[in-house]
Amino acid sequence: MTPAVADQKKVDDRPRPIPALIIRDATEADLPAIVEIYNAAIRGRTSTAQLEEVSVEQQLPWFHEHSAGAHPLWIAERDGRVAGWLSFQSFKRRSAYRGTAEVSVYVHEQFRRAGVGRTLLEKAIARAPNLRLSALIGSIFAHNEASLRLFEQAGLERWGILRRVAKVDGIEHDVVIMGRQVGPPI
């Protein structure tokens, strides 16, 4: 091999930069990708208590419950593809809980372990005070170690455990409540 060819090979073997991740508010046009990611999670049986796959039409009311100024639904986009999403939901509808939101994070299989979930969760924590939120929580199956690690790495703590509250394919599962104070009480 000539030196010029060897030098070219070295250049080609260098790690390539990961394309930027864009976080933005979801639009209705994103709903098919959101549903695709969610249905993959349903089939995986580790990250949602939903047992039957959903359709775009079924998810329209859920989509419209979100608003950029109160309970956003965000898309993580890489190279023009939806890599994941994060949603804020009311923890409970009673007014005393208005400062607490439950967050859910789902990442497309091809983008897992690439920082997508971490980036979404970090943005949620940073933006929560602007959304007039003082606490964020997540409900995670106790056997979903990857999600538990993700939330712990983002500074959420285990606030409680609900024993055997979910039954998936005949197997009872515990749910871990993860939480973090993100601002003063509202």
Sequence and secondary structure as in RCSB ss.txt:
>XXXX:A:sequence
MTPAVADQKKVDDRPRPIPALIIRDATEADLPAIVEIYNAAIRGRTSTAQLEEVSVEQQLPWFHEHSAGAHPLWI
AERDGRVAGWLSFQSFKRRSAYRGTAEVSVYVHEQFRRAGVGRTLLEKAIARAPNLRLSALIGSIFAHNEASLRL
FEQAGLERWGILRRVAKVDGIEHDVVIMGRQVGPPI
>XXXX:A:secstr
  HHHHHHHHHHHS      EEEEE  GGGHHHHHHHHHHHHHHTSS S  S   HHHHHHHHHT BTTTB EEE
EEETTEEEEEEEEEES SSGGGTTEEEEEEEE GGGTTTTHHHHHHHHHHHHGGGGT SEEEEEEETT HHHHHH
HHHTT EEEEEEEEEEEETTEEEEEEEEEEE SS  
